[in-house]
Structure formats: C-alpha cells, structure tokens
C-alpha cells in the first residue's frame, strides 16, 4: 500500500512486499538481509532459487540450475528470441530494448515460456492417464489422432537436442534423484522417438525437472525461471548488429542478410507426427 503524504515520514523506512522490502532501513529479500546475508555471499542463481524454493538452495540444486542456464548460451542470430533482438539493435535502438524484444518472444506459443507451460499441462494429463492405461497405448492413440506432442521435436534443427544428453549425463554423474515427471518423460521419450522420430527437446526436460521435487514450481514460478535461463551472455553478442552496407539492408530480412559465421543455416522442417512405415 502506498503511504499517504502525511504518513510518508513515518512509513519511508518500513515498505514491505510479499518478498520483503525496507524494514528499519534494512533491505530484506525472502527474510534475508541483502547487504549482510546475500551480497557477496550468494550468487545470482542462489538468490533466484531462494525465491523459487522459499529457502536457501542446496549445492546440488544450485549446480543444476546453473547448468540449465549456461547450457542455453547460444549466441546464434537465428534463434527465435535472439532474432528480434538483432532486428531491434539493427534499427539503432539501445541494447536494453534489444533484450526486451528478445524476452517478449519468449512468450510465443511454441517457444520458451509457453513451450514449458504446455509441456507441464501435457505431462500432468499423461501422468494421470498412465495410472489406468498403458503408456504405449496412450501414445498410439495420440499418433492415430495426429495429436501434437508438446516437448518433442525441434522446428529449426533436425535430430536430437544436444542439451538433453548433456543434462542427462550431469544428472547421472551427480546421482540427482529424478521425480515422477522426469522418469515418465524418459520412459515416454523412447516410445515416441521409436514411433514418430521425434526426440524430446530442452523445454520438456527443463520443465520436468522444475515441476518435480525439490522445485515443484507452479505456472507463475516456472514462467519466471524460463525467462531467467535465457542467458544474457549469449544475447549480448548476438544483438551487436553490424552496420549496413551495400550488400545488406539495415533490417535483416533473411538468414543470408545477417553476417553469421557459425554452422550451416538451420532449416524449417515438417514436424507433424506421422507413424513410420
């Protein structure tokens, strides 16, 4: 509540929110003094987890979240959230506006936040059905109906999502306890891939890990976490647009208009679910 003007002198050192606030001149976040207990003593990832978990994170939880963030360091101009950032930078806008444009696309239907939320709803339904039906029969029914498999397939790259194998190997190395949604995803992945050729993507494993214990995130916190994993370290160089010249328009219109020196251009492919002959 905003204090009335006559009460300002009284209230200026006591401004509280659900996360904390200013109490007697001290800055409080989730019950901790920012200057005495957080600053220089906790990493940014640990502070994020402090809010998500409501407690200080354990070292293994921090390592996992750090891995989920840093594995997304892809300074690739063609990635859907970075591309509008590059357009914005090319128009002469400040880099802060480029970041805003990139994060705005994170809420697109089939990418970033919405992909994670769609997978969360999808897996909740599959988990409930799997209590009474065989998993393979559920998948066969979806294929017959030509249903969409949230969390499977990649529109810009064919084949497996390389981030899945990396995170899975780390989970095995750390002996990280997998929750029921993660176990169900891995069981389901083998069946879906064998029948459709679709592989699980990063959004599925990311969401499964964060809706399982110890995180158990709701939609609101999963949305915040999905925005957080878009690594600024990857976005900054991608948003450094080269000056226009005779061969390139100011605003890139295609992949070829962007001065990109990485791997071969990715191509869109048909990701409809069809049974192999």
GIRAHU-V901645 format. One record per helix or strand of 3 or more residues. SS is the DSSP state (a for helix, b for strand). FROM is the first residue (numbers start at 0). LEN is the number of residues. If there is no record, write none. Layout:
SS | FROM | LEN
SS | FROM | LEN
//
This chain:
a | 4 | 7
b | 13 | 3
b | 19 | 4
b | 25 | 4
a | 33 | 5
a | 43 | 10
a | 58 | 12
a | 79 | 11
a | 94 | 11
a | 112 | 18
a | 134 | 10
a | 161 | 13
a | 179 | 17
a | 201 | 10
a | 218 | 10
a | 231 | 7
a | 254 | 3
//
